[in-house]
Amino acid sequence: MKRRYGVLALALPVALMVGCAFTSVRPWGKDTYIVHASGYGRSASEAALAKKAHSRANAFCAEQGKVMQPVSYEWEVGDYELRFRALGPDDPEVTGPAMETTPDVGVDVQER
């Protein structure tokens, strides 16, 4: 009996860390919010975290009867942050995605 609980005590935290992505929504100005998703293992890919963040943002807006309008995003291994606006369905600013990404590489141009 002790052995079974010991195995469970080790397996449960590992299973939770490998498959989970955590999301939270925070206000970021007028009608603007940030959703942050982080994950470990298989759930840490950019695609998996982006899907989780966009799903959470859409659900957050739907709860308020609004539409999610992506603004920008940032991604690092294991972390994805989406900035979005919660707009009314008839708002004229509701358009297709006009997302911007934050560059992570700078290029210096030197004249010869």
Buried (B, 14 or more C-beta within 10 A) or exposed (E): EEEEEEEEEEEEEEEEEEEBBEBEBEEBEEBBBBBBBBBBBEBBBBEBBBBBBBBBBBEBBEEEEBBBBBBBBBBEEBBBBBBBBBBEEEBEEBEEEEEEEEEEEEEEEEEE
